[in-house]
């Protein structure tokens, strides 16, 4: 069972790295949260993969800044949170406009807003803000 858990975490970590790399090139697709998820998975499953991610020339910067406690640059934080709220609002508006205001669309919009509020709290208040770029 222990090795199955290890392989599951390595798989989730690898998929997260791929999604994080996609986020570098696709607008509005996050990079850092996927890479942080990969770090968490690799730390619990594979020291080799963890070291690889930390020492990676391009991807390691995202992880090292967060892990060292330096936090996220203020500009990146403002942009990320602003875009998250814009896309959350647009997504909710599109779903309600397309399907009307029934119980499921209102539940969707409220659920999406709740998730966005949680992410906003975590990124906005729990992660340190760095003033320099």
C-alpha positions as CSV (number, residue, x, y, z in Angstrom):
1,X,0.0,0.0,0.0
2,X,2.8,2.4,0.8
3,X,4.4,2.0,-2.6
4,X,1.0,2.5,-4.3
5,X,0.6,5.8,-2.4
6,X,4.2,6.8,-3.4
7,X,3.5,6.2,-7.1
8,X,0.2,8.0,-6.9
9,X,1.9,11.1,-5.5
10,X,4.6,10.9,-8.1
11,X,2.0,10.7,-10.8
12,X,0.0,13.7,-9.4
13,X,3.3,15.6,-9.1
14,X,4.3,14.9,-12.7
15,X,0.8,15.9,-14.0
16,X,1.1,19.1,-11.9
17,X,4.5,19.9,-13.4
18,X,3.0,19.5,-16.9
19,X,0.0,21.7,-16.0
20,X,2.4,24.3,-14.5
21,X,4.5,24.3,-17.7
22,X,1.3,24.8,-19.7
23,X,0.5,27.8,-17.5
24,X,3.7,29.5,-18.6
25,X,2.4,29.7,-22.1
26,X,-1.4,29.9,-21.8
27,X,-2.8,33.2,-20.5
28,X,-5.0,32.9,-17.3
29,X,-3.7,29.4,-16.6
30,X,-1.8,29.4,-13.3
31,X,1.8,28.1,-13.0
32,X,2.9,28.5,-9.4
33,X,0.0,26.6,-7.7
34,X,0.6,23.6,-9.9
35,X,4.4,23.7,-9.2
36,X,3.8,24.0,-5.5
37,X,1.4,21.0,-5.6
38,X,4.2,19.1,-7.5
39,X,6.7,20.0,-4.7
40,X,4.3,18.7,-2.0
41,X,3.8,15.5,-3.9
42,X,7.5,15.0,-4.6
43,X,8.6,15.8,-1.1
44,X,6.4,12.9,0.1
45,X,7.3,10.5,-2.7
46,X,10.6,11.1,-4.5
47,X,13.6,13.0,-3.3
48,X,15.2,12.8,-6.7
49,X,12.2,14.5,-8.4
50,X,12.0,17.1,-5.6
51,X,15.7,18.0,-6.1
52,X,15.2,18.0,-9.9
53,X,12.3,20.5,-9.6
54,X,14.1,22.8,-7.1
55,X,17.2,22.9,-9.3
56,X,15.4,23.2,-12.6
57,X,16.7,26.3,-14.5
58,X,13.3,27.8,-15.3
59,X,10.8,26.1,-13.0
60,X,12.9,26.1,-9.8
61,X,12.6,29.9,-9.4
62,X,8.8,29.7,-8.8
63,X,9.3,27.0,-6.1
64,X,12.5,28.4,-4.4
65,X,11.0,31.9,-3.9
66,X,8.0,30.4,-2.2
67,X,9.9,27.8,-0.2
68,X,12.5,30.3,1.0
69,X,9.8,32.5,2.5
70,X,10.5,35.3,0.2
71,X,6.9,35.2,-1.1
72,X,5.4,36.4,-4.3
73,X,6.2,39.8,-5.9
74,X,3.4,42.3,-5.2
75,X,2.8,42.9,-8.9
76,X,2.4,39.2,-9.6
77,X,0.0,38.9,-6.7
78,X,-2.2,41.8,-7.8
79,X,-2.3,40.5,-11.4
80,X,-3.1,36.9,-10.3
81,X,-5.8,37.9,-7.9
82,X,-7.4,40.4,-10.3
83,X,-7.5,38.0,-13.2
84,X,-8.9,35.3,-10.9
85,X,-11.8,37.5,-9.9
86,X,-12.4,38.7,-13.5
87,X,-12.5,35.1,-14.8
88,X,-14.6,33.9,-11.8
89,X,-17.2,36.7,-12.5
90,X,-17.2,36.1,-16.2
91,X,-17.6,32.3,-15.8
92,X,-20.5,32.8,-13.4
93,X,-22.2,35.3,-15.7
94,X,-21.8,33.1,-18.7
95,X,-23.3,30.1,-17.0
96,X,-26.2,32.1,-15.6
97,X,-26.8,33.8,-18.9
98,X,-26.7,30.4,-20.8
99,X,-28.7,28.3,-18.3
100,X,-30.8,30.8,-16.4
101,X,-31.1,31.4,-12.7
102,X,-32.0,27.9,-11.5
103,X,-30.8,26.2,-8.3
104,X,-27.8,24.6,-10.0
105,X,-26.4,27.7,-11.7
106,X,-26.7,29.7,-8.5
107,X,-25.0,26.9,-6.6
108,X,-22.3,26.9,-9.3
109,X,-21.8,30.7,-9.0
110,X,-21.7,30.6,-5.2
111,X,-19.3,27.6,-5.1
112,X,-17.0,29.3,-7.6
113,X,-17.1,32.5,-5.5
114,X,-16.4,30.5,-2.4
115,X,-13.4,28.8,-4.0
116,X,-12.1,32.2,-5.3
117,X,-12.5,33.7,-1.8
118,X,-10.4,30.9,-0.3
119,X,-7.7,31.2,-2.9
120,X,-7.8,35.0,-2.5
121,X,-7.3,34.6,1.3
122,X,-4.5,32.1,0.9
123,X,-2.6,34.0,-1.8
124,X,-3.5,37.5,-0.5
125,X,-2.9,37.1,3.2
126,X,-1.1,33.8,4.0
127,X,1.7,34.0,1.4
128,X,4.3,36.7,2.1
129,X,4.4,39.6,-0.4
130,X,7.8,40.7,-1.8
131,X,8.2,44.3,-2.9
132,X,11.0,43.7,-5.4
133,X,10.7,42.1,-8.8
